[in-house]
Amino acid sequence: MRDFVKGLFFGAGIGGVTGLLFAPKKGTVLQKELREYVVYSKDHFEETKADLDQVKQQVERTKHAIDHLVPQTTKAFQKDLDAFEFQLTPRIERVNEQVSTLQQHLAEAKAKFEQLN
């Protein structure tokens, strides 16, 4: 186990030195760029979180509106449908009476026409 830990530290040291020797930029420049990237990522994450919170609030408001509007709209629609049916029933009865009367007149006219021929 000790050999493994020694090898780990030795490998980390060699890797760090090699990285510093072959790095395309100075350490201070890399640190500055890394710091800017972290700040940008943090700001972007906070904006995304705020946008997500707004979306959640909008979804809740929409759900709340739907929960209240659907029953009200259904009741209003049923009331209108009942009123329409109430008005339609007598009209249908009158139309049926007129059709019956027309059928009687047609039968009488047919009988008279047959008597004439």
Residue frames relative to the residue before (quaternion, step in Angstrom):
aa qw qx qy qz dx dy dz
M 1.0000 0.0000 0.0000 0.0000 0.00 0.00 0.00
R 0.6395 0.5271 -0.3305 0.4517 3.59 0.98 -0.81
D 0.6365 0.5287 -0.3329 0.4523 3.56 1.00 -0.77
F 0.6317 0.5343 -0.3304 0.4543 3.55 1.05 -0.79
V 0.6660 0.4931 -0.3009 0.4720 3.59 0.92 -0.91
K 0.6357 0.5124 -0.3327 0.4718 3.59 0.97 -0.79
G 0.6610 0.5083 -0.3011 0.4627 3.56 0.94 -0.89
L 0.6242 0.5449 -0.3271 0.4545 3.55 1.08 -0.78
F 0.6914 0.4589 -0.2811 0.4822 3.59 0.84 -0.94
F 0.6324 0.5257 -0.3332 0.4612 3.57 1.00 -0.81
G 0.6697 0.4963 -0.2969 0.4659 3.61 0.93 -0.90
A 0.6456 0.5096 -0.3218 0.4690 3.58 1.01 -0.79
G 0.6503 0.5135 -0.3179 0.4609 3.59 0.99 -0.82
I 0.6627 0.4923 -0.3038 0.4756 3.58 0.90 -0.92
G 0.6566 0.5115 -0.3121 0.4581 3.60 0.95 -0.87
G 0.6580 0.5121 -0.3132 0.4547 3.58 0.96 -0.82
V 0.6659 0.4910 -0.3008 0.4744 3.56 0.91 -0.91
T 0.6494 0.5093 -0.3186 0.4662 3.59 0.94 -0.87
G 0.6408 0.5266 -0.3197 0.4580 3.59 1.00 -0.84
L 0.6711 0.4889 -0.3033 0.4675 3.58 0.95 -0.83
L 0.6733 0.5039 -0.3056 0.4464 3.57 0.96 -0.81
F 0.7925 0.3171 -0.1577 0.4966 3.57 0.94 -0.81
A 0.3789 0.7320 -0.4869 0.2890 3.61 1.24 0.21
P 0.4563 -0.7096 0.4606 0.2758 3.63 -0.88 0.87
K 0.7692 0.2443 -0.1453 0.5723 3.61 1.21 -0.35
K 0.6202 -0.5240 0.4279 0.3969 3.52 -1.33 0.27
G 0.6336 -0.5537 0.3936 0.3701 3.56 -1.19 0.53
T 0.6555 0.5103 -0.3231 0.4533 3.59 0.97 -0.80
V 0.6348 0.5138 -0.3294 0.4738 3.59 1.06 -0.75
L 0.6549 0.5058 -0.3091 0.4688 3.57 0.94 -0.87
Q 0.6429 0.5174 -0.3222 0.4638 3.57 0.98 -0.82
K 0.6497 0.5127 -0.3166 0.4635 3.58 0.96 -0.87
E 0.6703 0.4919 -0.3008 0.4671 3.58 0.90 -0.92
L 0.6450 0.5147 -0.3166 0.4678 3.57 1.00 -0.82
R 0.6444 0.5168 -0.3153 0.4672 3.58 0.97 -0.87
E 0.6549 0.5041 -0.3073 0.4716 3.61 0.95 -0.88
Y 0.6510 0.5132 -0.3124 0.4640 3.57 1.00 -0.83
V 0.6476 0.5057 -0.3204 0.4714 3.58 0.98 -0.81
V 0.6524 0.4985 -0.3177 0.4743 3.62 0.92 -0.85
Y 0.6495 0.5066 -0.3163 0.4706 3.60 0.94 -0.88
S 0.6658 0.5008 -0.3058 0.4608 3.60 0.89 -0.90
K 0.6418 0.5189 -0.3210 0.4645 3.57 1.00 -0.83
D 0.6625 0.4969 -0.3034 0.4713 3.61 0.91 -0.90
H 0.6551 0.5098 -0.3049 0.4669 3.56 0.96 -0.91
F 0.6392 0.5184 -0.3199 0.4693 3.58 1.00 -0.80
E 0.6639 0.4992 -0.3058 0.4653 3.60 0.94 -0.87
E 0.6349 0.5137 -0.3286 0.4744 3.61 1.02 -0.75
T 0.6532 0.5076 -0.3086 0.4694 3.56 0.96 -0.88
K 0.6424 0.5135 -0.3188 0.4711 3.57 0.99 -0.81
A 0.6494 0.5044 -0.3162 0.4731 3.60 0.96 -0.83
D 0.6414 0.5110 -0.3217 0.4732 3.60 0.99 -0.81
L 0.6465 0.5157 -0.3151 0.4656 3.57 0.98 -0.83
D 0.6338 0.5188 -0.3285 0.4704 3.59 1.01 -0.77
Q 0.6443 0.5116 -0.3202 0.4697 3.60 1.00 -0.78
V 0.6386 0.5142 -0.3268 0.4702 3.57 0.98 -0.82
K 0.6367 0.5229 -0.3260 0.4637 3.59 0.96 -0.84
Q 0.6559 0.5033 -0.3117 0.4683 3.60 0.95 -0.86
Q 0.6509 0.5075 -0.3172 0.4670 3.60 0.95 -0.84
V 0.6352 0.5200 -0.3287 0.4670 3.58 0.99 -0.81
E 0.6547 0.5046 -0.3136 0.4674 3.59 0.95 -0.84
R 0.6522 0.5032 -0.3165 0.4705 3.59 0.97 -0.83
T 0.6521 0.5077 -0.3110 0.4693 3.56 0.96 -0.85
K 0.6455 0.5111 -0.3170 0.4708 3.58 0.93 -0.86
H 0.6454 0.5170 -0.3127 0.4673 3.57 0.96 -0.88
A 0.6601 0.5006 -0.3056 0.4693 3.60 0.93 -0.89
I 0.6513 0.5047 -0.3169 0.4698 3.58 0.95 -0.84
D 0.6469 0.5303 -0.3220 0.4434 3.58 0.93 -0.87
H 0.7217 0.4143 -0.2495 0.4952 3.60 1.08 -0.65
L 0.7072 0.4861 -0.2750 0.4335 3.59 0.94 -0.84
V 0.6288 0.5587 -0.3565 0.4067 3.60 0.93 -0.78
P 0.6844 0.4541 -0.3245 0.4692 3.67 0.76 -0.81
Q 0.6464 0.5152 -0.3270 0.4580 3.60 0.97 -0.80
T 0.6656 0.4945 -0.3003 0.4715 3.57 0.92 -0.88
T 0.6353 0.5264 -0.3269 0.4610 3.58 0.99 -0.81
K 0.6532 0.5046 -0.3147 0.4687 3.58 0.93 -0.85
A 0.6656 0.4987 -0.3024 0.4656 3.58 0.90 -0.93
F 0.6536 0.5088 -0.3147 0.4635 3.57 0.96 -0.83
Q 0.6538 0.5038 -0.3137 0.4693 3.60 0.96 -0.83
K 0.6284 0.5305 -0.3286 0.4645 3.58 1.03 -0.78
D 0.6649 0.4901 -0.2985 0.4782 3.59 0.93 -0.89
L 0.6452 0.5235 -0.3138 0.4596 3.56 0.99 -0.81
D 0.6454 0.5083 -0.3130 0.4766 3.58 1.00 -0.82
A 0.6516 0.5055 -0.3133 0.4710 3.59 0.97 -0.84
F 0.6441 0.5140 -0.3221 0.4661 3.57 0.96 -0.83
E 0.6587 0.5021 -0.3090 0.4674 3.58 0.93 -0.88
F 0.6263 0.5415 -0.3293 0.4540 3.57 1.03 -0.82
Q 0.6987 0.4493 -0.2629 0.4907 3.57 0.98 -0.84
L 0.6672 0.5362 -0.3000 0.4211 3.56 1.04 -0.74
T 0.6033 0.6027 -0.3635 0.3751 3.61 0.97 -0.78
P 0.6950 0.4401 -0.3118 0.4755 3.68 0.73 -0.83
R 0.6259 0.5392 -0.3461 0.4447 3.57 1.02 -0.70
I 0.6420 0.5077 -0.3252 0.4737 3.57 0.95 -0.82
E 0.6354 0.5254 -0.3320 0.4583 3.59 0.98 -0.81
R 0.6563 0.5025 -0.3106 0.4693 3.61 0.98 -0.84
V 0.6375 0.5113 -0.3307 0.4720 3.58 0.98 -0.79
N 0.6515 0.5063 -0.3215 0.4646 3.60 0.94 -0.83
E 0.6291 0.5205 -0.3330 0.4717 3.60 1.03 -0.76
Q 0.6697 0.4920 -0.3030 0.4666 3.58 0.93 -0.89
V 0.6239 0.5167 -0.3429 0.4755 3.61 1.03 -0.72
S 0.6414 0.5164 -0.3219 0.4672 3.58 0.98 -0.84
T 0.6492 0.5096 -0.3091 0.4725 3.59 0.95 -0.88
L 0.6572 0.5011 -0.3091 0.4706 3.58 0.94 -0.87
Q 0.6344 0.5186 -0.3341 0.4658 3.59 0.99 -0.75
Q 0.6391 0.5143 -0.3242 0.4710 3.59 1.03 -0.78
H 0.6586 0.5000 -0.3041 0.4730 3.59 0.92 -0.92
L 0.6443 0.5181 -0.3217 0.4615 3.56 0.99 -0.81
A 0.6446 0.5071 -0.3186 0.4751 3.60 0.98 -0.82
E 0.6541 0.5034 -0.3112 0.4710 3.61 0.97 -0.84
A 0.6555 0.5016 -0.3104 0.4715 3.57 0.97 -0.85
K 0.6344 0.5229 -0.3266 0.4664 3.55 1.00 -0.78
A 0.6525 0.5107 -0.3126 0.4645 3.59 0.94 -0.87
K 0.6560 0.4959 -0.3128 0.4753 3.62 0.94 -0.85
F 0.6458 0.5173 -0.3247 0.4581 3.57 0.98 -0.83
E 0.6588 0.4990 -0.3105 0.4696 3.58 0.97 -0.77
Q 0.6267 0.5230 -0.3414 0.4660 3.60 1.09 -0.65
L 0.6515 0.5117 -0.3144 0.4636 3.59 1.03 -0.72
N 0.7009 0.4298 -0.2725 0.4998 3.61 0.98 -0.59
